Amino acid sequence: MPLPPLGRSPDSKLADQVWAMLMELNGGNEVSRIEGIEAEQKEAWVGFGFHLEAGEPEYLYSRVDIAGLRGDRYRTQRGMINRCLRNAEAWSFRPFRKADLVACLQLYTKWGLYRQQEVPEPFFRALVRDGLFFHRRLMMEGDLLGVTGRVLEKGGRIAGYTFGAEVSADTFCVFLEIADPAVDGVSQLMFREFCREMNSYPFINAMGDSGLSGLRQAKESYHPRELVTPWIARKKKG
């Protein structure tokens, strides 16, 4: 699981149910794990009988900084947004609807083909292949999962989509974002608008960079407040 069961309070019974599902799906394989556990929930998961290990550092931002993009250090992002909005095409940043599913998956395919040419690393290619299934499942069952989805519509077509969820009382996590590679500034515009909308949270977590240099540079360019260490839980044997 890339994120633990969502909610502000860890629950022992739910944790056991989730672990049983993972073990069944993975045939008892040791690959089973629950990622993205917040530091303040670490003690609870240990109490549930899990072993925890440090995960990949994640980028934590001040929501106000990204919503405003003020100052010289965000000049590049503002420039990209202006390029996106330069022509007269109407645009909107609105909630994802089930009717958007096909268009979003087509956009993902377009994005994936482009990105695999740009980043030929085998690991990244594997991430792109796995992501298609994950994104489809998320869109189909987003209401049940309690996630928040948004699309950027420009000129009557979907140019990007993004999903996130609350991971703690003060942090909203943006865990996926897909932008049309043929349209400049879509990613920057979506991130800004999502942060403006999630105005009840002081912080935005944009997850890690998977060791990919391009993704690391992009996330560093937003000047994170800090890098935080999420935790990975596995059930103790015996």
N, C-alpha and C positions, 0 to 999 in steps of 0.2 A: 504494500500500500504506500503510495507516495505521500499521503497525509494520514494521520491517525483519524479515528472516528471523530467527526466534527462536533464541537460543543465546548462550552467553557469549563466543564468539570469532567475529568476522566472517570470512567465507570468500570469497575472490575468485571462485572458480568458481561458487559458489552465487549470489553477487551478479549475475554475468553471466547466469546462467540465469533469475533472477527478472526482470532487466531485459528480457530477450528475451521473456518471457511478457507483461510489461506492454505492450511495444511492439506485440506481436501483438494483444492484446486491444483496445488503443486505436488500432489502425490506424496506428501510427507517430506519433500525435498528440503534441504537446509537453506535453499534460496529464499524461503519465506522470511519476511521482515516487515516491520511497520516503520516508515520513515517520517521525518518532519515533526518529531515531538519537541515541544517547546521546553526550554530549560526549567520553567516553573512547574512543569508537569512531570519532570524526570523522577522525582521521589515517589510519586504515585504509581508510576509504571513499574518501578523496582518493587514496590509493595505488592503489585499484582503478580509477581513472580517472573518478571522479564529481566533479561540481561541487556544493558544499554551500552552502546558505543557511539563515539562522536561521528557525525556525518559530515557532508560537504558544507563548507561555510556558505551562508546565504546573505544576500544584500538587503539591508534594512535602511529605508529612507524616511525622512521627515515628509509626511504627506503634504504639508503646507508648501515645502520647497518644490515638490513636483507639480502641485496644482498651480503654483504661481510662475515657476520657471523664470524668476527674476534675477537680474544681474548678469555680468559678463560671462560667468562660468556656464550659463545655460544659453549662451548666444547661438550655438550650433543647433540646439533643439528648437529654439524659436524660429530660426531660419528655415528648418525643415518643415515645421508646421505652416509657416507662411507659404512655402512652395506648394504644399498640399492644398491650401485654400486659395491659391492665387487666381484660378480661373473661376468662372461664374457658376460652376456646377453646385447645385444645392447639396448639403451634407447634413447628416444627423448621426448622433451617437445614441443608440436606443437599445432597449432590452432585446435579447435574443428570443426568437419565436421558433416553435417547432417547424414552421414553414420555411425557415432559413436553412434547415439542415442540408439539403442537397447543394445549395449555393456555397455554403461554408466548406463542405467536403471537397467540392470542386476547387475552391480557393486553396485548400490545404494541399491538394495534389499539385496545383500549379506552383505553390510556394516550395513544396518538397523537391520537385524536379529542378527548380532553379537553384535552391540551396545546396543540393547534392553536387551540382556542377561547380559551385563556388567553394564548397568545403568538402573535398573528396575523401576525408578521413573515414575509414570503415566504421568507427564507433558512431560518428554522426549519421552515417547512412542507416545504421541499425536504429538509432533514435527516431529517425524520420519514419521508417517502416512501422515501428511499434506505435508511434504517435497517432497514426491514422485510426487504428482500432480504438485507442484511448479517447480520442476526440469525438469519434462517433458515439461511443457509449456515453460519454459525458453529456453530449447534446441531447441524446434520447432520454436520459434519466436525470437530467439536471434538477428538475423539481424535487424528485425523490431524494437526491443527494444534498439538496439545500445549498447549491452553489449559485453564484450570480454571473450571468452571461450577458455580454453586450456586443453589438455589432456596429461597425462604422459603415454607414451607407453613403455613397457619394455618386452623384449623377444617376441615381436610380438603381445602382448595383452595390453589392456588398464588397467593400475593399479591405475589410479586416474584421477580426473578431477576437474577443478576449474573455477569459473566465477567471473568477477568483472566489474566495470565501474567507470568512472570519476564522482566524486561528487562535485568537485570544481577545480579551475585552478591549485591548488597545491596538491590535494589529490585524490588518486585512492583508491577505496573501493573494497576489496576482500570479497564478501558476501556469497560465499559458496565454500566448498572444501570437496571432498569425496575421501578417500584413501582406497585401499584394505587392510583390517586388517591383512591379511596373509603375507603381504610384509612389512618388517621394513623399515622405513625411507622415504616412499612415500610422506607423508604429508610435512615433512621438506624439501625435495627436490623440491616439487612443489612450496612451498611458496618462497623459495630462488630464483628459476628460474623466477617466476612471477615478483618478485621485481626487478630482474636484467633487465627484459624486459621493465618494466614500468619506464624507466630511465628519463622521462621528469617530473616526479612528485617527490617533496621532501618528501612527506609523504604517508604512507599506512595506511588506516583504515581497521581494521579486525573485525569491529562491536563488539557486546557485548558477554556476556557469558550465557545469559538466566538464571542466577542464579544457573548454574550447576558447582559444585566444580571442577570436572575434566577438564572441558573446561576453567574455570578460571585459573587453575594452568598451563595449556598448554599455554594460551595467556600471562600470567605473565612471563613465562619462556623466552619469547622473549624480555623482558625488554622494555615495552612501553615507549615512550617519555612522554606521558601523557594520562589520561583518559579524553575524551571529552564528553560533554553532547549534544546529538542530541535532537531535539524537535519534538513533536507530534502535528499535527494540526487537529482540528475538526471545522466544520462550526458552527458559532454562530446561535442559534435558534432565530426565530422571524424576 
